């Protein structure tokens, strides 16, 4: 699937929240200043072309719905981020988080507990 812009991601968050929506439903969810209806409709069509949305037609009205879950998108996006910026290394991600984001000692202890629990749950 093609990469989404930040704006397209914001539209997808609305679709994930609503599960299905008409263009006007999405427009109602957007903050001010709202884009023109036709501009929003074009962006939604682009999301459909990229494979993130599909629609059902009722007369001349299209009801759009996501074709990918937010969890699936998050997983794909994170894996791309991991490959593109951290050479596929989880260690590099954690190192970045500790150095650049200032993880506290408590945060690191929680991460260690999570790692330990995941290791224990995978054993027979």
FIKOLZA-1660 file (N, C-alpha, C; in steps of 0.1 Angstrom, whole numbers, plus 5000, padded with zeros to 4 digits):
% residues 124
   i   px   py   pz ch aa at
   1 5008 4988 5000  A  X  N
   1 5000 5000 5000  A  X CA
   1 5009 5012 5000  A  X  C
   2 5004 5023 4994  A  X  N
   2 5011 5035 4993  A  X CA
   2 5011 5042 5007  A  X  C
   3 5022 5050 5009  A  X  N
   3 5023 5057 5022  A  X CA
   3 5012 5068 5022  A  X  C
   4 5008 5071 5034  A  X  N
   4 4998 5082 5036  A  X CA
   4 5005 5095 5041  A  X  C
   5 4999 5106 5037  A  X  N
   5 5004 5119 5042  A  X CA
   5 4998 5120 5056  A  X  C
   6 5002 5130 5063  A  X  N
   6 4997 5133 5077  A  X CA
   6 4982 5136 5076  A  X  C
   7 4978 5143 5066  A  X  N
   7 4964 5147 5064  A  X CA
   7 4956 5134 5061  A  X  C
   8 4961 5126 5053  A  X  N
   8 4954 5113 5049  A  X CA
   8 4953 5104 5062  A  X  C
   9 4963 5104 5070  A  X  N
   9 4962 5096 5082  A  X CA
   9 4951 5102 5091  A  X  C
  10 4950 5115 5092  A  X  N
  10 4940 5121 5100  A  X CA
  10 4926 5117 5095  A  X  C
  11 4924 5117 5082  A  X  N
  11 4912 5112 5077  A  X CA
  11 4909 5098 5080  A  X  C
  12 4919 5089 5079  A  X  N
  12 4918 5075 5082  A  X CA
  12 4914 5073 5097  A  X  C
  13 4920 5082 5106  A  X  N
  13 4916 5081 5120  A  X CA
  13 4901 5083 5122  A  X  C
  14 4895 5092 5114  A  X  N
  14 4881 5094 5115  A  X CA
  14 4873 5082 5110  A  X  C
  15 4878 5076 5099  A  X  N
  15 4871 5064 5094  A  X CA
  15 4872 5052 5104  A  X  C
  16 4884 5051 5110  A  X  N
  16 4886 5040 5120  A  X CA
  16 4876 5043 5132  A  X  C
  17 4875 5055 5135  A  X  N
  17 4866 5059 5147  A  X CA
  17 4851 5056 5143  A  X  C
  18 4847 5060 5131  A  X  N
  18 4833 5059 5127  A  X CA
  18 4829 5045 5121  A  X  C
  19 4839 5038 5116  A  X  N
  19 4838 5025 5109  A  X CA
  19 4832 5027 5095  A  X  C
  20 4823 5036 5092  A  X  N
  20 4818 5039 5079  A  X CA
  20 4813 5053 5080  A  X  C
  21 4814 5060 5068  A  X  N
  21 4810 5074 5069  A  X CA
  21 4807 5079 5054  A  X  C
  22 4798 5089 5054  A  X  N
  22 4796 5097 5042  A  X CA
  22 4806 5108 5042  A  X  C
  23 4809 5115 5031  A  X  N
  23 4818 5126 5031  A  X CA
  23 4814 5137 5041  A  X  C
  24 4801 5139 5042  A  X  N
  24 4796 5150 5052  A  X CA
  24 4799 5146 5066  A  X  C
  25 4799 5132 5069  A  X  N
  25 4802 5128 5083  A  X CA
  25 4816 5131 5086  A  X  C
  26 4825 5128 5076  A  X  N
  26 4839 5131 5079  A  X CA
  26 4841 5146 5080  A  X  C
  27 4835 5154 5072  A  X  N
  27 4835 5169 5072  A  X CA
  27 4831 5174 5086  A  X  C
  28 4821 5168 5092  A  X  N
  28 4816 5172 5105  A  X CA
  28 4826 5169 5116  A  X  C
  29 4835 5159 5114  A  X  N
  29 4845 5155 5124  A  X CA
  29 4858 5163 5123  A  X  C
  30 4860 5170 5112  A  X  N
  30 4872 5178 5110  A  X CA
  30 4872 5191 5118  A  X  C
  31 4883 5195 5123  A  X  N
  31 4884 5208 5130  A  X CA
  31 4883 5220 5120  A  X  C
  32 4880 5231 5125  A  X  N
  32 4880 5244 5117  A  X CA
  32 4895 5247 5114  A  X  C
  33 4898 5253 5104  A  X  N
  33 4889 5256 5092  A  X CA
  33 4887 5243 5084  A  X  C
  34 4874 5240 5081  A  X  N
  34 4871 5228 5073  A  X CA
  34 4874 5230 5059  A  X  C
  35 4879 5220 5052  A  X  N
  35 4881 5221 5038  A  X CA
  35 4868 5221 5030  A  X  C
  36 4868 5226 5018  A  X  N
  36 4856 5225 5010  A  X CA
  36 4852 5211 5008  A  X  C
  37 4839 5209 5007  A  X  N
  37 4833 5195 5005  A  X CA
  37 4840 5188 4993  A  X  C
  38 4841 5195 4982  A  X  N
  38 4847 5188 4970  A  X CA
  38 4862 5184 4972  A  X  C
  39 4869 5192 4979  A  X  N
  39 4883 5189 4982  A  X CA
  39 4884 5177 4991  A  X  C
  40 4875 5176 5001  A  X  N
  40 4875 5165 5010  A  X CA
  40 4871 5152 5002  A  X  C
  41 4861 5153 4994  A  X  N
  41 4856 5142 4986  A  X CA
  41 4868 5137 4977  A  X  C
  42 4876 5146 4971  A  X  N
  42 4887 5142 4963  A  X CA
  42 4898 5135 4971  A  X  C
  43 4900 5139 4984  A  X  N
  43 4910 5133 4992  A  X CA
  43 4905 5119 4996  A  X  C
  44 4892 5117 4998  A  X  N
  44 4886 5104 5002  A  X CA
  44 4887 5095 4990  A  X  C
  45 4885 5100 4978  A  X  N
  45 4886 5092 4966  A  X CA
  45 4901 5087 4964  A  X  C
  46 4910 5096 4968  A  X  N
  46 4924 5092 4967  A  X CA
  46 4928 5081 4977  A  X  C
  47 4922 5082 4989  A  X  N
  47 4924 5071 4999  A  X CA
  47 4918 5058 4994  A  X  C
  48 4907 5059 4986  A  X  N
  48 4901 5047 4980  A  X CA
  48 4911 5041 4969  A  X  C
  49 4916 5050 4961  A  X  N
  49 4925 5046 4950  A  X CA
  49 4938 5040 4956  A  X  C
  50 4942 5045 4968  A  X  N
  50 4954 5039 4974  A  X CA
  50 4951 5026 4981  A  X  C
  51 4938 5022 4982  A  X  N
  51 4935 5009 4988  A  X CA
  51 4931 5009 5002  A  X  C
  52 4930 5021 5008  A  X  N
  52 4927 5022 5023  A  X CA
  52 4912 5022 5026  A  X  C
  53 4904 5026 5016  A  X  N
  53 4889 5027 5017  A  X CA
  53 4883 5020 5005  A  X  C
  54 4870 5016 5008  A  X  N
  54 4862 5011 4997  A  X CA
  54 4848 5018 5000  A  X  C
  55 4838 5016 4991  A  X  N
  55 4825 5022 4994  A  X CA
  55 4814 5013 4989  A  X  C
  56 4802 5016 4995  A  X  N
  56 4790 5011 4990  A  X CA
  56 4782 5022 4985  A  X  C
  57 4774 5020 4974  A  X  N
  57 4767 5030 4968  A  X CA
  57 4752 5028 4971  A  X  C
  58 4746 5039 4975  A  X  N
  58 4731 5040 4977  A  X CA
  58 4726 5051 4969  A  X  C
  59 4720 5048 4957  A  X  N
  59 4716 5058 4947  A  X CA
  59 4729 5065 4943  A  X  C
  60 4729 5078 4946  A  X  N
  60 4741 5086 4942  A  X CA
  60 4750 5089 4954  A  X  C
  61 4748 5083 4965  A  X  N
  61 4756 5085 4977  A  X CA
  61 4765 5074 4980  A  X  C
  62 4778 5077 4983  A  X  N
  62 4788 5067 4986  A  X CA
  62 4790 5067 5001  A  X  C
  63 4789 5055 5007  A  X  N
  63 4793 5053 5021  A  X CA
  63 4806 5046 5021  A  X  C
  64 4817 5053 5027  A  X  N
  64 4830 5047 5027  A  X CA
  64 4833 5040 5039  A  X  C
  65 4842 5030 5038  A  X  N
  65 4846 5022 5050  A  X CA
  65 4861 5018 5048  A  X  C
  66 4868 5016 5059  A  X  N
  66 4882 5012 5058  A  X CA
  66 4884 4998 5053  A  X  C
  67 4894 4996 5046  A  X  N
  67 4898 4982 5041  A  X CA
  67 4909 4977 5049  A  X  C
  68 4915 4985 5058  A  X  N
  68 4926 4981 5066  A  X CA
  68 4923 4986 5081  A  X  C
  69 4926 4978 5091  A  X  N
  69 4924 4982 5104  A  X CA
  69 4935 4992 5109  A  X  C
  70 4932 4999 5119  A  X  N
  70 4942 5008 5125  A  X CA
  70 4954 5000 5130  A  X  C
  71 4951 4989 5136  A  X  N
  71 4962 4980 5141  A  X CA
  71 4971 4975 5129  A  X  C
  72 4965 4971 5118  A  X  N
  72 4973 4967 5106  A  X CA
  72 4981 4979 5101  A  X  C
  73 4975 4990 5100  A  X  N
  73 4983 5002 5095  A  X CA
  73 4994 5006 5105  A  X  C
  74 4992 5005 5118  A  X  N
  74 5002 5008 5128  A  X CA
  74 5014 4998 5126  A  X  C
  75 5010 4986 5125  A  X  N
  75 5021 4976 5123  A  X CA
  75 5029 4978 5111  A  X  C
  76 5023 4980 5100  A  X  N
  76 5030 4983 5087  A  X CA
  76 5038 4995 5088  A  X  C
  77 5033 5006 5093  A  X  N
  77 5040 5019 5095  A  X CA
  77 5052 5017 5104  A  X  C
  78 5050 5010 5115  A  X  N
  78 5061 5009 5124  A  X CA
  78 5072 5000 5118  A  X  C
  79 5069 4990 5111  A  X  N
  79 5079 4982 5104  A  X CA
  79 5086 4990 5094  A  X  C
  80 5080 4998 5086  A  X  N
  80 5086 5007 5077  A  X CA
  80 5096 5016 5084  A  X  C
  81 5091 5022 5095  A  X  N
  81 5099 5032 5103  A  X CA
  81 5112 5024 5108  A  X  C
  82 5110 5012 5113  A  X  N
  82 5121 5004 5118  A  X CA
  82 5131 5001 5107  A  X  C
  83 5127 4998 5095  A  X  N
  83 5136 4995 5084  A  X CA
  83 5143 5007 5079  A  X  C
  84 5135 5018 5077  A  X  N
  84 5140 5030 5071  A  X CA
  84 5149 5038 5080  A  X  C
  85 5146 5039 5093  A  X  N
  85 5154 5048 5101  A  X CA
  85 5162 5041 5112  A  X  C
  86 5160 5028 5114  A  X  N
  86 5167 5021 5125  A  X CA
  86 5174 5008 5121  A  X  C
  87 5176 5007 5108  A  X  N
  87 5182 4996 5102  A  X CA
  87 5176 4982 5106  A  X  C
  88 5163 4982 5109  A  X  N
  88 5156 4970 5113  A  X CA
  88 5159 4965 5127  A  X  C
  89 5166 4974 5135  A  X  N
  89 5171 4970 5148  A  X CA
  89 5162 4975 5159  A  X  C
  90 5156 4966 5167  A  X  N
  90 5148 4971 5178  A  X CA
  90 5157 4977 5189  A  X  C
  91 5170 4972 5189  A  X  N
  91 5179 4978 5199  A  X CA
  91 5182 4993 5195  A  X  C
  92 5183 4996 5182  A  X  N
  92 5185 5010 5178  A  X CA
  92 5173 5018 5182  A  X  C
  93 5161 5013 5181  A  X  N
  93 5149 5020 5185  A  X CA
  93 5149 5023 5200  A  X  C
  94 5152 5013 5208  A  X  N
  94 5152 5015 5222  A  X CA
  94 5163 5025 5226  A  X  C
  95 5175 5024 5220  A  X  N
  95 5186 5033 5222  A  X CA
  95 5181 5047 5219  A  X  C
  96 5175 5049 5208  A  X  N
  96 5170 5062 5204  A  X CA
  96 5160 5067 5215  A  X  C
  97 5151 5059 5219  A  X  N
  97 5141 5063 5229  A  X CA
  97 5148 5067 5242  A  X  C
  98 5157 5060 5246  A  X  N
  98 5164 5063 5259  A  X CA
  98 5172 5076 5258  A  X  C
  99 5180 5077 5247  A  X  N
  99 5188 5089 5245  A  X CA
  99 5180 5102 5241  A  X  C
 100 5171 5100 5232  A  X  N
 100 5165 5112 5226  A  X CA
 100 5152 5116 5233  A  X  C
 101 5145 5106 5238  A  X  N
 101 5132 5109 5244  A  X CA
 101 5133 5109 5259  A  X  C
 102 5144 5106 5265  A  X  N
 102 5146 5107 5279  A  X CA
 102 5137 5098 5287  A  X  C
 103 5137 5085 5284  A  X  N
 103 5130 5076 5291  A  X CA
 103 5135 5076 5306  A  X  C
 104 5126 5076 5315  A  X  N
 104 5129 5075 5329  A  X CA
 104 5133 5061 5333  A  X  C
 105 5139 5060 5345  A  X  N
 105 5143 5047 5350  A  X CA
 105 5131 5039 5352  A  X  C
 106 5119 5045 5356  A  X  N
 106 5107 5037 5357  A  X CA
 106 5102 5032 5344  A  X  C
 107 5103 5040 5333  A  X  N
 107 5099 5036 5320  A  X CA
 107 5107 5024 5315  A  X  C
 108 5120 5025 5318  A  X  N
 108 5129 5014 5314  A  X CA
 108 5126 5001 5322  A  X  C
 109 5122 5002 5335  A  X  N
 109 5119 4991 5343  A  X CA
 109 5106 4985 5337  A  X  C
 110 5096 4993 5333  A  X  N
 110 5084 4988 5327  A  X CA
 110 5086 4981 5314  A  X  C
 111 5095 4986 5306  A  X  N
 111 5099 4980 5294  A  X CA
 111 5105 4966 5297  A  X  C
 112 5114 4965 5307  A  X  N
 112 5120 4953 5310  A  X CA
 112 5110 4943 5315  A  X  C
 113 5100 4947 5323  A  X  N
 113 5089 4938 5327  A  X CA
 113 5082 4933 5315  A  X  C
 114 5079 4942 5306  A  X  N
 114 5071 4938 5294  A  X CA
 114 5079 4927 5286  A  X  C
 115 5092 4930 5284  A  X  N
 115 5101 4920 5277  A  X CA
 115 5101 4907 5285  A  X  C
 116 5103 4907 5298  A  X  N
 116 5103 4895 5306  A  X CA
 116 5090 4887 5305  A  X  C
 117 5079 4894 5306  A  X  N
 117 5066 4888 5305  A  X CA
 117 5063 4882 5291  A  X  C
 118 5068 4888 5281  A  X  N
 118 5066 4883 5267  A  X CA
 118 5075 4871 5265  A  X  C
 119 5087 4871 5271  A  X  N
 119 5095 4859 5270  A  X CA
 119 5090 4847 5277  A  X  C
 120 5083 4850 5289  A  X  N
 120 5077 4839 5296  A  X CA
 120 5065 4833 5290  A  X  C
 121 5057 4841 5283  A  X  N
 121 5045 4837 5276  A  X CA
 121 5047 4829 5264  A  X  C
 122 5059 4830 5258  A  X  N
 122 5062 4822 5246  A  X CA
 122 5068 4808 5249  A  X  C
 123 5071 4805 5261  A  X  N
 123 5076 4792 5265  A  X CA
 123 5065 4783 5267  A  X  C
 124 5067 4769 5264  A  X  N
 124 5057 4759 5265  A  X CA
 124 5052 4757 5279  A  X  C
% end
